[in-house]
Amino acid sequence: MMMRDHYVFSNGRLKRKDNTIYFENEDGQKKPLPIEKIQTLHLFGEIDVNTKLLTYLSQYGITLQFYNYYGFFTGAFNPRAAKESGHVIVKQTEHYSDKYKRLYIAYHFLNGAVHHMLRNLRKHKEIPAEYIEGILLLSNQLHTSTSIQELMGREGQIRHLYYQSFNHIFKQGFVFEKREKQPPRDPINALISFGNTLMYRVILTEIYKTSLNPTISYLHEPSTKRFSLSLDIAEIFKPLIVDPIIFSLINRRQITKKHFDYLEGEICYLNDEGKKKFIMAWEEKLNQSVKHRMLKRNTTYRYLIRLECYKLIKHVINDEVYKPLKAWW
């Protein structure tokens, strides 16, 4: 059975009724939701829930993701992890504590990221060669880094060049000056932030389907109140999934300036229509499949994320040396 994410933009409440759940909007209209087909519910409206519902959702392993009016992630309800493994957590921690083991994993996350950045740029003939040459030069220095700080510094230089090249890709008056995350101040930053948020949430959902602990990371420093392993793995997938969606939505004029609003004239965010358009493209991309060279079968982009988690587990338990996904198609 095809499991999928479900998105709710209206205000209302989620309730359990008999053996299913339904959404009731502010006008009292009820819509049943197919609980056996849902893996994550993304709630963008003001939604009421109760413990009876949460208990029921946890039986099915369904995650609730909450977003505020502007599309920024605010919190989640994750069912109790059923696949936790003390052995894997100990091994994960060992690879964090050992400087060289940590550097190895962190380097390969960035190695996969750079491969996909260059793949994007090579698909656009209008990109001046110096951007690609500059990124190649910097990426060749990644493996000589002797600390996470040095690795992150070079990653920052690479990403700066990569983002500068975006202005040669956009066709309809969008300009990208610099990356501004908190808060995004222009449409391109708003698109990147929204796409990256969705990316982190999908990766976290896939991590929870494995025995990895999402708080033990290698490139990003583990800290309280964040699942930093999803940030690590996202380095590989943001340029593979998020950025091509942004290029396509803009250049095909599916998203235009009318899909953005501003808060107090400063914070830029996608309005509801813009979010829906992005999410349609997002779901289409995640469910797109490619022929996997090792598995010899078609694999969705979403499942490629889970495979990356499995590869990391094999690495930390010394079963198979980790090599990042590098799109071959």
C-alpha positions as CSV (number, residue, x, y, z in Angstrom):
1,M,0.0,0.0,0.0
2,M,1.3,3.4,-1.0
3,M,1.8,5.5,2.2
4,R,1.8,9.3,1.7
5,D,2.0,12.6,3.5
6,H,-1.2,14.6,4.0
7,Y,-1.4,18.4,4.2
8,V,-4.1,20.4,6.0
9,F,-4.2,24.2,5.4
10,S,-7.7,25.0,6.9
11,N,-8.4,25.8,10.6
12,G,-10.4,23.2,12.5
13,R,-10.0,20.0,14.5
14,L,-8.8,16.5,14.0
15,K,-10.8,13.8,15.7
16,R,-10.9,10.0,16.0
17,K,-14.2,8.4,15.1
18,D,-14.5,4.6,15.3
19,N,-11.6,3.2,13.3
20,T,-10.6,6.2,11.4
21,I,-9.9,9.9,11.8
22,Y,-11.5,12.9,10.2
23,F,-10.9,16.6,9.9
24,E,-13.7,19.0,10.8
25,N,-13.3,22.6,9.5
26,E,-14.7,25.8,11.2
27,D,-18.0,25.4,9.4
28,G,-18.5,21.9,10.8
29,Q,-17.9,20.1,7.5
30,K,-16.2,16.8,8.1
31,K,-13.7,15.0,5.8
32,P,-12.5,11.4,6.6
33,L,-8.8,10.8,6.3
34,P,-7.5,7.4,5.2
35,I,-5.5,6.5,8.3
36,E,-4.0,3.3,6.8
37,K,-2.5,5.4,3.9
38,I,-1.0,8.3,5.9
39,Q,2.5,8.4,7.2
40,T,2.7,12.1,8.2
41,L,0.1,14.8,8.7
42,H,1.4,18.3,8.0
43,L,-0.8,20.9,9.8
44,F,-0.5,24.5,8.4
45,G,-3.8,25.7,9.9
46,E,-4.8,26.2,13.5
47,I,-5.8,22.7,14.4
48,D,-7.2,21.3,17.7
49,V,-6.2,17.7,18.6
50,N,-6.8,15.7,21.8
51,T,-5.0,12.8,23.6
52,K,-7.5,10.2,22.3
53,L,-6.5,11.1,18.7
54,L,-2.7,11.1,19.5
55,T,-3.0,7.7,21.1
56,Y,-4.7,6.4,18.0
57,L,-2.2,8.0,15.7
58,S,0.7,6.5,17.6
59,Q,-0.7,3.0,17.1
60,Y,-0.3,3.6,13.3
61,G,3.1,5.3,13.6
62,I,1.7,8.5,12.2
63,T,3.7,11.7,12.8
64,L,2.1,15.2,13.2
65,Q,4.1,18.1,12.0
66,F,3.0,21.6,13.0
67,Y,3.7,24.8,11.1
68,N,2.7,28.4,11.8
69,Y,0.8,30.7,9.6
70,Y,4.0,31.7,7.7
71,G,4.9,28.1,6.9
72,F,7.7,27.9,9.5
73,F,8.0,24.6,11.4
74,T,7.0,24.9,15.1
75,G,6.9,21.4,16.5
76,A,6.0,17.7,16.0
77,F,4.3,14.8,17.6
78,N,6.4,11.7,16.9
79,P,5.1,8.3,18.1
80,R,7.4,6.5,20.5
81,A,10.4,5.1,18.5
82,A,9.8,1.4,18.0
83,K,13.1,0.6,16.3
84,E,15.6,1.9,18.8
85,S,18.7,-0.2,19.2
86,G,21.1,0.3,22.1
87,H,23.9,-1.3,20.0
88,V,23.4,1.2,17.1
89,I,23.2,4.2,19.5
90,V,26.5,3.2,21.2
91,K,28.2,2.8,17.8
92,Q,26.8,6.0,16.6
93,T,28.2,7.8,19.6
94,E,31.6,6.1,19.1
95,H,31.8,7.6,15.6
96,Y,31.0,11.0,17.0
97,S,33.5,10.8,19.9
98,D,36.4,9.7,17.7
99,K,37.6,12.8,15.8
100,Y,38.7,10.9,12.7
101,K,35.7,8.7,12.5
102,R,33.5,11.8,12.8
103,L,35.5,13.7,10.1
104,Y,35.1,10.7,7.7
105,I,31.3,10.8,7.9
106,A,31.1,14.6,7.9
107,Y,33.4,14.8,4.8
108,H,31.3,12.3,2.9
109,F,28.0,14.1,3.6
110,L,29.6,17.2,2.0
111,N,31.1,15.1,-0.8
112,G,27.6,14.0,-1.7
113,A,26.3,17.5,-1.4
114,V,28.9,19.0,-3.7
115,H,28.3,16.2,-6.3
116,H,24.6,17.2,-6.5
117,M,25.4,21.0,-6.6
118,L,27.7,20.5,-9.5
119,R,25.1,18.2,-11.2
120,N,22.6,21.0,-11.0
121,L,25.0,23.6,-12.4
122,R,26.1,21.4,-15.3
123,K,22.5,21.0,-16.3
124,H,22.3,24.7,-17.0
125,K,24.5,25.7,-19.9
126,E,24.1,29.4,-19.0
127,I,26.2,29.0,-15.8
128,P,29.6,30.6,-16.3
129,A,32.4,28.1,-16.1
130,E,34.2,29.9,-13.3
131,Y,31.4,28.9,-10.8
132,I,31.9,25.2,-11.5
133,E,35.7,25.6,-11.6
134,G,35.6,27.5,-8.2
135,I,33.5,24.8,-6.6
136,L,35.7,22.0,-7.9
137,L,38.8,23.8,-6.5
138,L,37.2,24.2,-3.1
139,S,35.8,20.7,-3.0
140,N,39.2,19.2,-3.7
141,Q,40.3,20.9,-0.5
142,L,37.6,19.3,1.6
143,H,39.4,16.1,2.2
144,T,42.5,17.9,3.6
145,S,40.3,19.5,6.4
146,T,41.6,18.5,9.9
147,S,38.6,19.7,11.9
148,I,34.8,20.0,11.6
149,Q,35.2,23.8,11.7
150,E,37.5,23.8,8.8
151,L,35.2,21.5,6.9
152,M,32.2,23.8,7.6
153,G,34.2,26.8,6.6
154,R,35.0,25.4,3.1
155,E,31.4,24.2,2.8
156,G,30.3,27.8,3.4
157,Q,32.6,29.0,0.6
158,I,31.3,26.4,-1.8
159,R,27.7,27.2,-1.0
160,H,28.3,30.9,-1.4
161,L,29.6,30.3,-5.0
162,Y,26.7,27.9,-5.6
163,Y,24.1,30.4,-4.5
164,Q,25.7,33.1,-6.6
165,S,25.2,31.0,-9.7
166,F,21.4,30.9,-9.1
167,N,21.0,34.3,-10.8
168,H,22.1,32.8,-14.1
169,I,19.4,30.1,-13.8
170,F,16.3,32.2,-12.9
171,K,14.4,33.5,-15.9
172,Q,11.6,35.7,-14.7
173,G,13.0,38.6,-12.7
174,F,13.9,36.8,-9.5
175,V,17.2,37.9,-7.9
176,F,19.1,36.1,-5.2
177,E,21.5,38.4,-3.4
178,K,22.5,36.3,-0.4
179,R,21.2,33.5,1.8
180,E,19.2,34.8,4.7
181,K,17.6,32.2,6.9
182,Q,16.2,33.8,10.0
183,P,14.1,35.3,8.7
184,P,14.0,35.0,4.9
185,R,13.7,38.5,3.4
186,D,13.0,37.8,-0.3
187,P,11.2,35.2,-2.4
188,I,14.2,33.0,-3.2
189,N,15.2,32.8,0.5
190,A,11.5,32.0,1.3
191,L,11.5,29.2,-1.2
192,I,14.8,27.7,0.1
193,S,13.7,27.9,3.7
194,F,10.3,26.3,3.0
195,G,11.9,23.6,0.9
196,N,14.6,22.9,3.4
197,T,12.0,22.7,6.2
198,L,10.1,20.0,4.3
199,M,13.4,18.2,3.6
200,Y,14.4,18.1,7.3
201,R,11.0,16.8,8.3
202,V,10.9,14.0,5.7
203,I,14.5,13.0,6.6
204,L,13.5,12.9,10.3
205,T,10.5,10.7,9.5
206,E,12.8,8.3,7.6
207,I,15.3,8.2,10.4
208,Y,12.5,7.2,12.8
209,K,11.9,4.2,10.6
210,T,15.4,2.9,11.3
211,S,17.4,2.4,14.5
212,L,19.5,5.6,14.2
213,N,19.3,8.2,16.9
214,P,18.4,11.6,15.2
215,T,20.2,13.6,17.9
216,I,23.7,12.1,17.3
217,S,25.2,13.9,14.3
218,Y,28.6,14.4,12.7
219,L,28.8,17.5,10.5
220,H,26.4,19.7,12.6
221,E,27.1,19.8,16.3
222,P,24.6,17.8,18.3
223,S,22.7,20.1,20.7
224,T,19.6,20.3,22.7
225,K,16.2,20.8,21.0
226,R,17.3,19.8,17.5
227,F,17.5,16.6,15.5
228,S,20.9,17.4,14.0
229,L,21.4,14.1,12.1
230,S,18.5,15.2,9.8
231,L,20.5,18.4,9.1
232,D,23.5,16.2,8.2
233,I,21.7,13.9,5.8
234,A,19.9,16.8,4.3
235,E,23.2,18.2,2.9
236,I,23.1,15.4,0.4
237,F,19.4,15.8,-0.6
238,K,18.8,19.5,-0.6
239,P,20.6,20.1,-3.9
240,L,19.2,16.9,-5.3
241,I,15.5,17.5,-4.4
242,V,14.8,21.1,-3.1
243,D,16.9,23.2,-5.5
244,P,15.7,21.6,-8.8
245,I,12.1,22.1,-7.6
246,I,12.8,25.8,-7.0
247,F,14.4,26.2,-10.5
248,S,11.5,24.5,-12.2
249,L,8.7,26.3,-10.3
250,I,10.2,29.7,-11.2
251,N,11.3,29.1,-14.7
252,R,8.0,27.5,-15.7
253,R,6.2,30.4,-14.1
254,Q,4.3,28.1,-11.7
255,I,5.4,30.4,-8.9
256,T,5.5,34.1,-9.4
257,K,5.8,37.2,-7.2
258,K,2.1,37.0,-6.4
259,H,2.7,33.8,-4.4
260,F,4.6,35.7,-1.7
261,D,3.5,37.9,1.2
262,Y,5.5,40.0,3.6
263,L,5.2,40.4,7.3
264,E,5.9,44.0,8.5
265,G,7.5,44.6,5.1
266,E,10.5,42.4,6.0
267,I,9.9,38.7,6.5
268,C,9.0,37.1,3.2
269,Y,7.0,33.9,3.1
270,L,4.9,31.8,0.6
271,N,1.2,32.4,0.9
272,D,-1.2,29.5,0.9
273,E,-1.5,29.3,-2.8
274,G,2.3,29.3,-3.1
275,K,2.7,26.7,-0.4
276,K,0.2,24.4,-2.2
277,K,2.1,24.8,-5.5
278,F,5.4,24.0,-3.8
279,I,4.0,21.0,-2.0
280,M,2.4,19.5,-5.2
281,A,5.9,19.7,-6.9
282,W,7.5,18.3,-3.7
283,E,5.2,15.3,-3.5
284,E,5.7,14.6,-7.2
285,K,9.5,14.7,-6.8
286,L,9.6,12.5,-3.7
287,N,7.4,9.8,-5.4
288,Q,9.5,10.0,-8.6
289,S,11.4,6.7,-9.1
290,V,14.8,5.8,-10.5
291,K,16.3,2.4,-11.3
292,H,18.6,1.6,-8.4
293,R,21.9,0.2,-9.6
294,M,22.5,-2.0,-6.5
295,L,18.9,-3.0,-5.8
296,K,18.1,-3.6,-9.5
297,R,14.6,-2.1,-9.1
298,N,12.8,1.2,-9.1
299,T,13.3,3.3,-6.0
300,T,11.5,6.5,-5.1
301,Y,13.5,9.6,-4.1
302,R,11.9,9.2,-0.6
303,Y,13.2,5.7,-0.3
304,L,16.7,6.8,-1.3
305,I,16.7,8.8,2.0
306,R,15.9,5.7,4.0
307,L,18.6,3.8,2.1
308,E,21.0,6.5,3.2
309,C,20.1,5.9,6.8
310,Y,20.6,2.1,6.4
311,K,24.0,2.8,4.8
312,L,25.0,4.9,7.8
313,I,23.9,2.1,10.2
314,K,26.1,-0.4,8.3
315,H,29.0,2.0,8.6
316,V,28.8,2.7,12.3
317,I,28.4,-1.1,13.1
318,N,31.5,-1.8,10.9
319,D,29.5,-3.8,8.4
320,E,30.1,-1.7,5.3
321,V,32.1,1.5,4.7
322,Y,29.8,4.5,4.1
323,K,29.8,6.2,0.7
324,P,27.2,9.0,0.1
325,L,24.5,8.8,-2.6
326,K,25.7,10.4,-5.8
327,A,23.0,10.6,-8.4
328,W,24.0,8.7,-11.5
329,W,20.8,9.4,-13.5
